Amino acid sequence: SDAGGITIKSGNVGIGTTAPLATLDVLGNISNKPIANFKQGNTSNAGYIIIDSPTDNESRPSFINLSRAGAVKWSTGLGYNDTNNGFNISTTDLQSGITGTKLYVKSDGNVGIGTTSPANKLSVNGWANIGANSNSTITTFYVRDDSRINQAIFSSGLTGSDIIIEGAGASAGLKRMYIGADSGILTLGKITDDTWTRSPLVTIQNDGNVGIGTTSPVAKLDVY
């Protein structure tokens, strides 16, 4: 039957199409407007959509495909045969499995990038690059606790790369130490103030000379 642009054929309902291929098949031809719009009419109620598989089984996944010209570009949701019941963002159809998953959230909250078996809160399989901070000259990566008292800072700036270790202390000079590398020279030192001024304590040159109290050792061990 056909009534006002709605077609019912063999139990399928078509809106904008007279040949529906699914239980609900919507074909839109509207410029700069959504094909479908779901709204909750009562301000006291929540608005949500449920995609429910008929059985609680990993062989019956629930997911959404984003496609162009019928080709799946991204697929998100539960994947076929995923016994961990994780949330996937994949570049392949999750109906076929999770081999194309790029980002994975395990049911225990662990997140995987490049892996669907994250063993930690964040597991990355591959190289990770952390972008520059607000001044666009220093790249910084922090590992710290919630209190920000104990932390390790991996920093790469205009004068080399540093690992800064920060713990509890009365002042910046007491609680920050750094290991730095620049032009083949390794330095162990302390941060003397909150402007991150570095004060070298031990210097190891690329020729093997070690300096304590000097940044230009002229012997295997040069103490100043």
VMD Tcl script that draws the C-alpha trace (Angstrom):
set ca {
  {0.00 0.00 0.00}
  {1.09 3.59 -0.57}
  {-0.20 6.49 1.51}
  {1.32 9.96 1.54}
  {4.88 8.85 0.72}
  {4.77 5.86 3.06}
  {4.92 2.41 1.48}
  {4.20 -0.87 3.23}
  {5.41 -3.88 1.26}
  {5.77 -7.46 2.54}
  {5.85 -6.13 6.10}
  {8.57 -3.58 5.33}
  {7.86 0.14 5.70}
  {9.34 2.61 3.26}
  {9.45 6.37 3.74}
  {10.49 8.15 0.57}
  {10.91 4.82 -1.23}
  {8.42 2.42 -2.77}
  {10.81 -0.53 -2.50}
  {11.78 -0.86 1.16}
  {14.54 -3.44 1.73}
  {14.46 -3.37 5.53}
  {11.83 -3.32 8.26}
  {12.13 0.48 8.11}
  {13.75 1.99 5.02}
  {14.04 5.77 4.82}
  {15.22 7.58 1.69}
  {15.67 11.32 2.11}
  {16.18 14.04 -0.47}
  {16.48 17.12 1.72}
  {19.29 19.66 1.44}
  {21.15 20.60 4.65}
  {18.63 18.84 6.88}
  {18.68 15.51 8.72}
  {17.17 12.42 7.10}
  {15.57 11.49 10.43}
  {14.97 13.38 13.64}
  {14.08 11.73 16.96}
  {12.81 14.01 19.74}
  {11.40 13.42 23.19}
  {8.21 15.46 23.48}
  {8.06 15.54 27.28}
  {10.59 17.75 29.06}
  {10.40 15.46 32.11}
  {11.53 12.40 30.16}
  {14.86 11.30 28.70}
  {15.44 10.94 24.98}
  {17.21 7.79 23.84}
  {17.31 5.12 21.15}
  {17.74 1.40 21.84}
  {19.49 -1.02 19.49}
  {18.85 -4.44 21.00}
  {20.09 -7.82 19.82}
  {17.61 -10.68 20.37}
  {20.00 -12.75 22.50}
  {22.77 -11.86 24.98}
  {25.44 -13.59 22.92}
  {28.68 -12.29 21.35}
  {27.62 -13.81 18.01}
  {24.69 -11.36 17.89}
  {26.35 -7.91 17.97}
  {24.67 -4.50 18.08}
  {26.35 -1.68 16.14}
  {25.94 1.28 13.81}
  {27.63 1.56 10.42}
  {28.62 4.86 8.80}
  {28.85 4.35 5.05}
  {29.38 6.15 1.76}
  {27.84 4.77 -1.45}
  {27.16 1.52 0.38}
  {30.77 1.08 1.57}
  {31.31 0.98 5.35}
  {33.83 3.60 6.46}
  {33.32 3.40 10.22}
  {31.47 0.94 12.43}
  {30.83 1.51 16.12}
  {29.31 -0.63 18.86}
  {29.54 -4.29 19.87}
  {31.48 -6.55 17.50}
  {30.88 -10.11 16.33}
  {32.47 -12.80 18.52}
  {33.91 -10.26 20.97}
  {33.75 -12.22 24.24}
  {34.82 -9.12 26.24}
  {31.71 -7.17 25.14}
  {33.82 -4.10 24.46}
  {32.86 -0.90 22.68}
  {34.54 -0.65 19.28}
  {35.33 2.11 16.83}
  {36.32 0.23 13.70}
  {37.04 0.88 10.03}
  {35.40 -2.43 9.06}
  {31.90 -3.78 9.54}
  {31.57 -5.09 13.11}
  {29.22 -7.76 11.78}
  {32.40 -9.48 10.54}
  {34.39 -9.13 13.77}
  {36.70 -6.64 15.46}
  {39.84 -7.02 13.33}
  {39.45 -3.46 12.03}
  {38.99 -1.88 15.47}
  {41.10 1.24 16.03}
  {39.85 2.22 19.49}
  {38.50 -0.29 22.00}
  {36.89 0.21 25.41}
  {36.81 -3.01 27.41}
  {33.90 -3.70 29.73}
  {36.21 -3.23 32.75}
  {36.99 0.33 31.61}
  {40.41 -0.32 30.08}
  {41.01 1.53 26.81}
  {43.04 0.19 23.91}
  {44.42 2.10 20.93}
  {45.64 -0.32 18.31}
  {44.76 -3.27 20.53}
  {41.52 -5.00 21.53}
  {43.13 -6.55 24.62}
  {44.03 -3.55 26.82}
  {45.60 -4.74 30.08}
  {45.78 -1.26 31.62}
  {43.63 1.86 31.87}
  {45.31 2.93 28.61}
  {47.16 0.46 26.39}
  {48.70 1.73 23.15}
  {50.05 -0.66 20.52}
  {52.37 1.48 18.41}
  {54.05 4.87 18.67}
  {52.35 7.67 20.60}
  {53.06 11.34 19.91}
  {51.96 14.01 22.39}
  {51.43 17.45 20.88}
  {53.01 20.73 21.91}
  {51.68 22.75 24.84}
  {50.08 26.17 24.61}
  {53.31 28.03 23.79}
  {53.86 25.70 20.79}
  {57.58 25.24 21.57}
  {57.61 22.44 24.15}
  {56.06 19.01 23.87}
  {55.10 17.67 27.29}
  {53.67 14.39 28.54}
  {52.66 14.02 32.19}
  {52.38 10.88 34.31}
  {51.04 11.85 37.72}
  {48.66 10.99 40.53}
  {45.41 12.84 41.19}
  {47.05 15.16 43.73}
  {49.69 16.26 41.19}
  {52.27 15.87 43.98}
  {54.09 12.88 42.50}
  {54.62 12.96 38.77}
  {57.01 12.30 35.90}
  {57.15 14.81 33.07}
  {58.59 13.95 29.67}
  {59.46 17.20 27.93}
  {61.00 18.06 24.57}
  {61.82 21.70 23.93}
  {64.16 24.00 22.09}
  {67.17 23.06 24.24}
  {66.77 19.28 24.30}
  {64.65 16.63 25.97}
  {64.09 16.12 29.69}
  {62.55 13.64 32.08}
  {61.45 15.59 35.14}
  {60.61 13.70 38.34}
  {58.56 15.60 40.88}
  {57.67 14.53 44.40}
  {56.37 16.11 47.58}
  {58.54 18.87 48.99}
  {58.54 22.30 50.59}
  {59.81 24.09 47.50}
  {60.38 23.54 43.81}
  {64.11 23.07 44.28}
  {63.56 20.29 46.79}
  {60.96 18.33 44.88}
  {62.02 18.43 41.22}
  {64.92 16.59 39.62}
  {65.58 16.15 35.92}
  {67.51 14.02 33.46}
  {68.22 15.91 30.27}
  {69.77 15.15 26.89}
  {71.08 17.75 24.46}
  {73.69 17.47 21.70}
  {74.92 14.11 22.97}
  {75.36 15.33 26.56}
  {73.42 13.74 29.42}
  {72.71 15.84 32.49}
  {71.34 15.04 35.94}
  {70.21 18.10 37.84}
  {67.56 19.89 39.85}
  {64.86 22.45 39.09}
  {65.59 25.45 41.25}
  {62.38 27.46 40.93}
  {58.86 27.46 39.53}
  {60.08 28.94 36.22}
  {61.78 25.56 35.61}
  {65.34 26.89 35.78}
  {67.68 23.92 35.51}
  {70.76 23.55 37.70}
  {73.09 20.73 36.47}
  {74.66 18.47 39.09}
  {76.19 15.65 37.02}
  {77.19 15.85 33.35}
  {78.10 12.93 31.11}
  {79.64 13.87 27.77}
  {79.50 11.75 24.63}
  {83.25 11.03 25.00}
  {82.55 9.32 28.34}
  {83.87 12.06 30.59}
  {81.83 12.61 33.75}
  {81.61 15.94 35.53}
  {80.31 16.56 39.04}
  {79.87 20.25 39.72}
  {81.08 21.08 36.22}
  {79.39 20.89 32.83}
  {82.70 20.64 30.91}
  {84.60 17.64 32.31}
  {88.10 17.22 30.86}
  {88.82 13.86 32.51}
  {87.02 10.53 32.97}
  {85.92 11.92 36.33}
  {86.13 15.64 36.87}
  {84.96 16.91 40.25}
  {84.72 20.64 40.84}
}
mol new
graphics top color blue
foreach p $ca { graphics top sphere $p radius 0.5 }
foreach p [lrange $ca 0 end-1] q [lrange $ca 1 end] { graphics top cylinder $p $q radius 0.2 }
display resetview
